[in-house]
């Protein structure tokens, strides 16, 4: 049997699972699964809560999301690590010479 050192939750709805794993000494890592912004009620807190009900680490899609967890946010996470970036950021930094074909183009991302 392989020991379970880390567990990646699928959803923040069941904070009891976070507590159980952390009390058992298992580090909880959350992978960004949607938008993280200063307007998102699940990630922005004015009041501190017991950190045992929250992930130890959040892996974000990019650097921009790490700024949500600054000093003004009481969300009790010990580490926020950017592990990638949005594809839209990639295209924003590229030259759009391919647009000069005269054909209409639509760019979207999921």
MARKE-50489 format. One record per atom (N, C-alpha, C): residue number from 1; residue in one letter; chain; x, y, z. Coordinates in steps of 0.1 Angstrom, whole numbers, plus 5000, padded with zeros to 4 digits. Example, Ala and Ser with C-alpha at 12.3 -4.5 7.8 and 13.67 -1.06 7.14 Angstrom:
2
resi=1; resn=A; chain=A; x=5132; y=4943; z=5078
resi=1; resn=A; chain=A; x=5123; y=4955; z=5078
resi=1; resn=A; chain=A; x=5132; y=4967; z=5078
resi=2; resn=S; chain=A; x=5128; y=4978; z=5071
resi=2; resn=S; chain=A; x=5137; y=4989; z=5071
resi=2; resn=S; chain=A; x=5129; y=5000; z=5079
***
This chain:
110
resi=1; resn=X; chain=A; x=5008; y=4988; z=5000
resi=1; resn=X; chain=A; x=5000; y=5000; z=5000
resi=1; resn=X; chain=A; x=5009; y=5012; z=5000
resi=2; resn=X; chain=A; x=5005; y=5022; z=4992
resi=2; resn=X; chain=A; x=5013; y=5035; z=4991
resi=2; resn=X; chain=A; x=5008; y=5044; z=5002
resi=3; resn=X; chain=A; x=5017; y=5050; z=5010
resi=3; resn=X; chain=A; x=5012; y=5060; z=5020
resi=3; resn=X; chain=A; x=5006; y=5072; z=5014
resi=4; resn=X; chain=A; x=4996; y=5077; z=5020
resi=4; resn=X; chain=A; x=4989; y=5090; z=5015
resi=4; resn=X; chain=A; x=4995; y=5101; z=5022
resi=5; resn=X; chain=A; x=5004; y=5109; z=5016
resi=5; resn=X; chain=A; x=5010; y=5121; z=5022
resi=5; resn=X; chain=A; x=5003; y=5133; z=5019
resi=6; resn=X; chain=A; x=4997; y=5134; z=5007
resi=6; resn=X; chain=A; x=4990; y=5146; z=5003
resi=6; resn=X; chain=A; x=4976; y=5142; z=4997
resi=7; resn=X; chain=A; x=4967; y=5151; z=4999
resi=7; resn=X; chain=A; x=4954; y=5148; z=4994
resi=7; resn=X; chain=A; x=4949; y=5161; z=4987
resi=8; resn=X; chain=A; x=4944; y=5160; z=4974
resi=8; resn=X; chain=A; x=4940; y=5171; z=4967
resi=8; resn=X; chain=A; x=4925; y=5171; z=4967
resi=9; resn=X; chain=A; x=4918; y=5181; z=4974
resi=9; resn=X; chain=A; x=4904; y=5181; z=4974
resi=9; resn=X; chain=A; x=4898; y=5185; z=4961
resi=10; resn=X; chain=A; x=4886; y=5181; z=4958
resi=10; resn=X; chain=A; x=4879; y=5185; z=4946
resi=10; resn=X; chain=A; x=4870; y=5197; z=4948
resi=11; resn=X; chain=A; x=4866; y=5200; z=4961
resi=11; resn=X; chain=A; x=4857; y=5210; z=4963
resi=11; resn=X; chain=A; x=4858; y=5216; z=4977
resi=12; resn=X; chain=A; x=4856; y=5229; z=4979
resi=12; resn=X; chain=A; x=4857; y=5235; z=4992
resi=12; resn=X; chain=A; x=4845; y=5233; z=5001
resi=13; resn=X; chain=A; x=4834; y=5227; z=4995
resi=13; resn=X; chain=A; x=4821; y=5226; z=5003
resi=13; resn=X; chain=A; x=4823; y=5218; z=5015
resi=14; resn=X; chain=A; x=4831; y=5208; z=5015
resi=14; resn=X; chain=A; x=4832; y=5199; z=5027
resi=14; resn=X; chain=A; x=4844; y=5202; z=5035
resi=15; resn=X; chain=A; x=4844; y=5212; z=5043
resi=15; resn=X; chain=A; x=4856; y=5216; z=5051
resi=15; resn=X; chain=A; x=4859; y=5206; z=5062
resi=16; resn=X; chain=A; x=4849; y=5197; z=5065
resi=16; resn=X; chain=A; x=4851; y=5187; z=5075
resi=16; resn=X; chain=A; x=4862; y=5177; z=5071
resi=17; resn=X; chain=A; x=4862; y=5175; z=5058
resi=17; resn=X; chain=A; x=4873; y=5166; z=5052
resi=17; resn=X; chain=A; x=4886; y=5172; z=5054
resi=18; resn=X; chain=A; x=4887; y=5185; z=5052
resi=18; resn=X; chain=A; x=4900; y=5192; z=5054
resi=18; resn=X; chain=A; x=4905; y=5190; z=5068
resi=19; resn=X; chain=A; x=4896; y=5192; z=5078
resi=19; resn=X; chain=A; x=4899; y=5191; z=5092
resi=19; resn=X; chain=A; x=4903; y=5177; z=5095
resi=20; resn=X; chain=A; x=4896; y=5167; z=5091
resi=20; resn=X; chain=A; x=4900; y=5153; z=5094
resi=20; resn=X; chain=A; x=4914; y=5149; z=5088
resi=21; resn=X; chain=A; x=4917; y=5153; z=5076
resi=21; resn=X; chain=A; x=4930; y=5150; z=5070
resi=21; resn=X; chain=A; x=4941; y=5157; z=5078
resi=22; resn=X; chain=A; x=4939; y=5170; z=5080
resi=22; resn=X; chain=A; x=4949; y=5178; z=5087
resi=22; resn=X; chain=A; x=4952; y=5173; z=5101
resi=23; resn=X; chain=A; x=4941; y=5169; z=5108
resi=23; resn=X; chain=A; x=4943; y=5163; z=5122
resi=23; resn=X; chain=A; x=4950; y=5150; z=5121
resi=24; resn=X; chain=A; x=4949; y=5143; z=5110
resi=24; resn=X; chain=A; x=4957; y=5131; z=5108
resi=24; resn=X; chain=A; x=4971; y=5133; z=5103
resi=25; resn=X; chain=A; x=4975; y=5146; z=5101
resi=25; resn=X; chain=A; x=4988; y=5149; z=5097
resi=25; resn=X; chain=A; x=4990; y=5149; z=5082
resi=26; resn=X; chain=A; x=4979; y=5149; z=5074
resi=26; resn=X; chain=A; x=4980; y=5149; z=5059
resi=26; resn=X; chain=A; x=4979; y=5163; z=5054
resi=27; resn=X; chain=A; x=4989; y=5167; z=5046
resi=27; resn=X; chain=A; x=4989; y=5181; z=5041
resi=27; resn=X; chain=A; x=4978; y=5182; z=5030
resi=28; resn=X; chain=A; x=4970; y=5192; z=5030
resi=28; resn=X; chain=A; x=4959; y=5194; z=5020
resi=28; resn=X; chain=A; x=4963; y=5205; z=5010
resi=29; resn=X; chain=A; x=4963; y=5201; z=4997
resi=29; resn=X; chain=A; x=4966; y=5210; z=4986
resi=29; resn=X; chain=A; x=4954; y=5212; z=4977
resi=30; resn=X; chain=A; x=4951; y=5224; z=4975
resi=30; resn=X; chain=A; x=4940; y=5227; z=4966
resi=30; resn=X; chain=A; x=4945; y=5232; z=4953
resi=31; resn=X; chain=A; x=4940; y=5227; z=4942
resi=31; resn=X; chain=A; x=4943; y=5232; z=4928
resi=31; resn=X; chain=A; x=4932; y=5241; z=4924
resi=32; resn=X; chain=A; x=4936; y=5253; z=4919
resi=32; resn=X; chain=A; x=4926; y=5263; z=4914
resi=32; resn=X; chain=A; x=4917; y=5256; z=4904
resi=33; resn=X; chain=A; x=4904; y=5258; z=4906
resi=33; resn=X; chain=A; x=4894; y=5251; z=4898
resi=33; resn=X; chain=A; x=4884; y=5261; z=4892
resi=34; resn=X; chain=A; x=4887; y=5274; z=4893
resi=34; resn=X; chain=A; x=4878; y=5284; z=4888
resi=34; resn=X; chain=A; x=4884; y=5297; z=4890
resi=35; resn=X; chain=A; x=4876; y=5308; z=4890
resi=35; resn=X; chain=A; x=4881; y=5321; z=4892
resi=35; resn=X; chain=A; x=4885; y=5324; z=4906
resi=36; resn=X; chain=A; x=4896; y=5330; z=4909
resi=36; resn=X; chain=A; x=4900; y=5335; z=4922
resi=36; resn=X; chain=A; x=4902; y=5350; z=4921
resi=37; resn=X; chain=A; x=4893; y=5357; z=4927
resi=37; resn=X; chain=A; x=4895; y=5372; z=4927
resi=37; resn=X; chain=A; x=4891; y=5378; z=4940
resi=38; resn=X; chain=A; x=4893; y=5391; z=4942
resi=38; resn=X; chain=A; x=4890; y=5397; z=4954
resi=38; resn=X; chain=A; x=4875; y=5398; z=4957
resi=39; resn=X; chain=A; x=4867; y=5395; z=4947
resi=39; resn=X; chain=A; x=4853; y=5395; z=4948
resi=39; resn=X; chain=A; x=4847; y=5381; z=4951
resi=40; resn=X; chain=A; x=4855; y=5371; z=4951
resi=40; resn=X; chain=A; x=4850; y=5357; z=4953
resi=40; resn=X; chain=A; x=4849; y=5354; z=4968
resi=41; resn=X; chain=A; x=4837; y=5352; z=4973
resi=41; resn=X; chain=A; x=4834; y=5350; z=4987
resi=41; resn=X; chain=A; x=4841; y=5338; z=4993
resi=42; resn=X; chain=A; x=4845; y=5328; z=4985
resi=42; resn=X; chain=A; x=4851; y=5316; z=4991
resi=42; resn=X; chain=A; x=4866; y=5318; z=4993
resi=43; resn=X; chain=A; x=4872; y=5329; z=4988
resi=43; resn=X; chain=A; x=4886; y=5331; z=4990
resi=43; resn=X; chain=A; x=4890; y=5344; z=4997
resi=44; resn=X; chain=A; x=4880; y=5352; z=5000
resi=44; resn=X; chain=A; x=4883; y=5365; z=5006
resi=44; resn=X; chain=A; x=4875; y=5367; z=5019
resi=45; resn=X; chain=A; x=4883; y=5368; z=5030
resi=45; resn=X; chain=A; x=4877; y=5369; z=5043
resi=45; resn=X; chain=A; x=4882; y=5381; z=5050
resi=46; resn=X; chain=A; x=4873; y=5388; z=5058
resi=46; resn=X; chain=A; x=4877; y=5399; z=5066
resi=46; resn=X; chain=A; x=4880; y=5395; z=5080
resi=47; resn=X; chain=A; x=4876; y=5383; z=5084
resi=47; resn=X; chain=A; x=4878; y=5378; z=5097
resi=47; resn=X; chain=A; x=4885; y=5365; z=5096
resi=48; resn=X; chain=A; x=4894; y=5362; z=5105
resi=48; resn=X; chain=A; x=4902; y=5350; z=5105
resi=48; resn=X; chain=A; x=4894; y=5338; z=5110
resi=49; resn=X; chain=A; x=4896; y=5326; z=5105
resi=49; resn=X; chain=A; x=4890; y=5314; z=5109
resi=49; resn=X; chain=A; x=4901; y=5304; z=5112
resi=50; resn=X; chain=A; x=4897; y=5293; z=5118
resi=50; resn=X; chain=A; x=4906; y=5282; z=5122
resi=50; resn=X; chain=A; x=4912; y=5276; z=5109
resi=51; resn=X; chain=A; x=4925; y=5277; z=5108
resi=51; resn=X; chain=A; x=4932; y=5272; z=5096
resi=51; resn=X; chain=A; x=4931; y=5257; z=5093
resi=52; resn=X; chain=A; x=4926; y=5250; z=5104
resi=52; resn=X; chain=A; x=4925; y=5235; z=5102
resi=52; resn=X; chain=A; x=4914; y=5232; z=5092
resi=53; resn=X; chain=A; x=4905; y=5241; z=5089
resi=53; resn=X; chain=A; x=4894; y=5238; z=5080
resi=53; resn=X; chain=A; x=4897; y=5243; z=5066
resi=54; resn=X; chain=A; x=4910; y=5247; z=5063
resi=54; resn=X; chain=A; x=4913; y=5253; z=5050
resi=54; resn=X; chain=A; x=4926; y=5245; z=5045
resi=55; resn=X; chain=A; x=4928; y=5246; z=5032
resi=55; resn=X; chain=A; x=4940; y=5239; z=5026
resi=55; resn=X; chain=A; x=4953; y=5246; z=5032
resi=56; resn=X; chain=A; x=4964; y=5238; z=5032
resi=56; resn=X; chain=A; x=4977; y=5243; z=5035
resi=56; resn=X; chain=A; x=4983; y=5250; z=5024
resi=57; resn=X; chain=A; x=4980; y=5246; z=5012
resi=57; resn=X; chain=A; x=4986; y=5251; z=5000
resi=57; resn=X; chain=A; x=4976; y=5253; z=4989
resi=58; resn=X; chain=A; x=4976; y=5264; z=4982
resi=58; resn=X; chain=A; x=4968; y=5265; z=4970
resi=58; resn=X; chain=A; x=4977; y=5267; z=4958
resi=59; resn=X; chain=A; x=4975; y=5259; z=4948
resi=59; resn=X; chain=A; x=4982; y=5260; z=4935
resi=59; resn=X; chain=A; x=4973; y=5268; z=4925
resi=60; resn=X; chain=A; x=4978; y=5279; z=4921
resi=60; resn=X; chain=A; x=4970; y=5288; z=4912
resi=60; resn=X; chain=A; x=4975; y=5287; z=4898
resi=61; resn=X; chain=A; x=4966; y=5292; z=4889
resi=61; resn=X; chain=A; x=4969; y=5292; z=4875
resi=61; resn=X; chain=A; x=4980; y=5303; z=4871
resi=62; resn=X; chain=A; x=4982; y=5313; z=4879
resi=62; resn=X; chain=A; x=4991; y=5323; z=4876
resi=62; resn=X; chain=A; x=4994; y=5332; z=4888
resi=63; resn=X; chain=A; x=5003; y=5341; z=4885
resi=63; resn=X; chain=A; x=5008; y=5351; z=4896
resi=63; resn=X; chain=A; x=4997; y=5360; z=4900
resi=64; resn=X; chain=A; x=4988; y=5364; z=4891
resi=64; resn=X; chain=A; x=4977; y=5373; z=4894
resi=64; resn=X; chain=A; x=4969; y=5369; z=4906
resi=65; resn=X; chain=A; x=4966; y=5356; z=4907
resi=65; resn=X; chain=A; x=4957; y=5350; z=4917
resi=65; resn=X; chain=A; x=4964; y=5351; z=4931
resi=66; resn=X; chain=A; x=4977; y=5350; z=4931
resi=66; resn=X; chain=A; x=4984; y=5351; z=4944
resi=66; resn=X; chain=A; x=4982; y=5364; z=4951
resi=67; resn=X; chain=A; x=4980; y=5375; z=4943
resi=67; resn=X; chain=A; x=4978; y=5388; z=4949
resi=67; resn=X; chain=A; x=4965; y=5389; z=4957
resi=68; resn=X; chain=A; x=4955; y=5380; z=4955
resi=68; resn=X; chain=A; x=4943; y=5380; z=4962
resi=68; resn=X; chain=A; x=4945; y=5376; z=4977
resi=69; resn=X; chain=A; x=4956; y=5369; z=4980
resi=69; resn=X; chain=A; x=4959; y=5364; z=4993
resi=69; resn=X; chain=A; x=4969; y=5373; z=5000
resi=70; resn=X; chain=A; x=4968; y=5386; z=4998
resi=70; resn=X; chain=A; x=4977; y=5396; z=5004
resi=70; resn=X; chain=A; x=4974; y=5398; z=5019
resi=71; resn=X; chain=A; x=4980; y=5408; z=5025
resi=71; resn=X; chain=A; x=4978; y=5411; z=5039
resi=71; resn=X; chain=A; x=4964; y=5415; z=5043
resi=72; resn=X; chain=A; x=4956; y=5421; z=5033
resi=72; resn=X; chain=A; x=4943; y=5425; z=5036
resi=72; resn=X; chain=A; x=4932; y=5414; z=5036
resi=73; resn=X; chain=A; x=4937; y=5402; z=5032
resi=73; resn=X; chain=A; x=4928; y=5390; z=5032
resi=73; resn=X; chain=A; x=4931; y=5381; z=5043
resi=74; resn=X; chain=A; x=4921; y=5377; z=5051
resi=74; resn=X; chain=A; x=4923; y=5369; z=5063
resi=74; resn=X; chain=A; x=4922; y=5354; z=5060
resi=75; resn=X; chain=A; x=4922; y=5350; z=5047
resi=75; resn=X; chain=A; x=4921; y=5336; z=5043
resi=75; resn=X; chain=A; x=4933; y=5328; z=5048
resi=76; resn=X; chain=A; x=4931; y=5318; z=5057
resi=76; resn=X; chain=A; x=4942; y=5312; z=5064
resi=76; resn=X; chain=A; x=4949; y=5301; z=5056
resi=77; resn=X; chain=A; x=4956; y=5305; z=5046
resi=77; resn=X; chain=A; x=4964; y=5295; z=5038
resi=77; resn=X; chain=A; x=4979; y=5299; z=5040
resi=78; resn=X; chain=A; x=4987; y=5288; z=5042
resi=78; resn=X; chain=A; x=5001; y=5291; z=5045
resi=78; resn=X; chain=A; x=5010; y=5293; z=5032
resi=79; resn=X; chain=A; x=5005; y=5288; z=5021
resi=79; resn=X; chain=A; x=5013; y=5290; z=5009
resi=79; resn=X; chain=A; x=5004; y=5290; z=4997
resi=80; resn=X; chain=A; x=5007; y=5300; z=4988
resi=80; resn=X; chain=A; x=5000; y=5301; z=4975
resi=80; resn=X; chain=A; x=5011; y=5300; z=4964
resi=81; resn=X; chain=A; x=5010; y=5290; z=4956
resi=81; resn=X; chain=A; x=5021; y=5288; z=4946
resi=81; resn=X; chain=A; x=5015; y=5289; z=4932
resi=82; resn=X; chain=A; x=5020; y=5299; z=4924
resi=82; resn=X; chain=A; x=5016; y=5299; z=4910
resi=82; resn=X; chain=A; x=5023; y=5288; z=4902
resi=83; resn=X; chain=A; x=5015; y=5280; z=4895
resi=83; resn=X; chain=A; x=5021; y=5268; z=4888
resi=83; resn=X; chain=A; x=5019; y=5269; z=4873
resi=84; resn=X; chain=A; x=5014; y=5280; z=4868
resi=84; resn=X; chain=A; x=5011; y=5282; z=4854
resi=84; resn=X; chain=A; x=5006; y=5295; z=4851
resi=85; resn=X; chain=A; x=5000; y=5297; z=4839
resi=85; resn=X; chain=A; x=4994; y=5310; z=4836
resi=85; resn=X; chain=A; x=4982; y=5307; z=4826
resi=86; resn=X; chain=A; x=4973; y=5317; z=4826
resi=86; resn=X; chain=A; x=4962; y=5316; z=4817
resi=86; resn=X; chain=A; x=4967; y=5316; z=4802
resi=87; resn=X; chain=A; x=4961; y=5309; z=4794
resi=87; resn=X; chain=A; x=4964; y=5309; z=4779
resi=87; resn=X; chain=A; x=4961; y=5323; z=4774
resi=88; resn=X; chain=A; x=4952; y=5330; z=4779
resi=88; resn=X; chain=A; x=4949; y=5344; z=4774
resi=88; resn=X; chain=A; x=4960; y=5353; z=4777
resi=89; resn=X; chain=A; x=4968; y=5351; z=4788
resi=89; resn=X; chain=A; x=4980; y=5359; z=4791
resi=89; resn=X; chain=A; x=4990; y=5356; z=4780
resi=90; resn=X; chain=A; x=4991; y=5344; z=4776
resi=90; resn=X; chain=A; x=5001; y=5340; z=4766
resi=90; resn=X; chain=A; x=4998; y=5347; z=4753
resi=91; resn=X; chain=A; x=4986; y=5347; z=4749
resi=91; resn=X; chain=A; x=4982; y=5354; z=4736
resi=91; resn=X; chain=A; x=4983; y=5369; z=4737
resi=92; resn=X; chain=A; x=4981; y=5375; z=4749
resi=92; resn=X; chain=A; x=4982; y=5389; z=4751
resi=92; resn=X; chain=A; x=4996; y=5394; z=4749
resi=93; resn=X; chain=A; x=5006; y=5385; z=4751
resi=93; resn=X; chain=A; x=5020; y=5389; z=4749
resi=93; resn=X; chain=A; x=5026; y=5386; z=4736
resi=94; resn=X; chain=A; x=5018; y=5379; z=4727
resi=94; resn=X; chain=A; x=5022; y=5376; z=4714
resi=94; resn=X; chain=A; x=5019; y=5386; z=4704
resi=95; resn=X; chain=A; x=5026; y=5386; z=4693
resi=95; resn=X; chain=A; x=5023; y=5395; z=4682
resi=95; resn=X; chain=A; x=5011; y=5389; z=4674
resi=96; resn=X; chain=A; x=5003; y=5398; z=4670
resi=96; resn=X; chain=A; x=4991; y=5394; z=4662
resi=96; resn=X; chain=A; x=4992; y=5396; z=4647
resi=97; resn=X; chain=A; x=5004; y=5393; z=4642
resi=97; resn=X; chain=A; x=5006; y=5394; z=4628
resi=97; resn=X; chain=A; x=4997; y=5384; z=4620
resi=98; resn=X; chain=A; x=4993; y=5373; z=4626
resi=98; resn=X; chain=A; x=4984; y=5364; z=4619
resi=98; resn=X; chain=A; x=4970; y=5370; z=4617
resi=99; resn=X; chain=A; x=4967; y=5381; z=4624
resi=99; resn=X; chain=A; x=4955; y=5388; z=4622
resi=99; resn=X; chain=A; x=4955; y=5397; z=4609
resi=100; resn=X; chain=A; x=4966; y=5399; z=4604
resi=100; resn=X; chain=A; x=4967; y=5408; z=4592
resi=100; resn=X; chain=A; x=4963; y=5401; z=4579
resi=101; resn=X; chain=A; x=4957; y=5389; z=4580
resi=101; resn=X; chain=A; x=4953; y=5382; z=4568
resi=101; resn=X; chain=A; x=4940; y=5388; z=4563
resi=102; resn=X; chain=A; x=4933; y=5397; z=4571
resi=102; resn=X; chain=A; x=4921; y=5403; z=4566
resi=102; resn=X; chain=A; x=4909; y=5394; z=4569
resi=103; resn=X; chain=A; x=4911; y=5382; z=4574
resi=103; resn=X; chain=A; x=4900; y=5373; z=4577
resi=103; resn=X; chain=A; x=4896; y=5376; z=4592
resi=104; resn=X; chain=A; x=4883; y=5376; z=4595
resi=104; resn=X; chain=A; x=4879; y=5378; z=4609
resi=104; resn=X; chain=A; x=4883; y=5366; z=4617
resi=105; resn=X; chain=A; x=4888; y=5369; z=4629
resi=105; resn=X; chain=A; x=4893; y=5358; z=4639
resi=105; resn=X; chain=A; x=4886; y=5360; z=4652
resi=106; resn=X; chain=A; x=4883; y=5350; z=4659
resi=106; resn=X; chain=A; x=4877; y=5350; z=4672
resi=106; resn=X; chain=A; x=4886; y=5342; z=4681
resi=107; resn=X; chain=A; x=4890; y=5348; z=4692
resi=107; resn=X; chain=A; x=4899; y=5341; z=4702
resi=107; resn=X; chain=A; x=4891; y=5340; z=4715
resi=108; resn=X; chain=A; x=4890; y=5327; z=4720
resi=108; resn=X; chain=A; x=4883; y=5325; z=4733
resi=108; resn=X; chain=A; x=4890; y=5315; z=4741
resi=109; resn=X; chain=A; x=4888; y=5314; z=4754
resi=109; resn=X; chain=A; x=4894; y=5304; z=4762
resi=109; resn=X; chain=A; x=4884; y=5299; z=4772
resi=110; resn=X; chain=A; x=4885; y=5287; z=4777
resi=110; resn=X; chain=A; x=4876; y=5281; z=4786
resi=110; resn=X; chain=A; x=4882; y=5282; z=4800
***
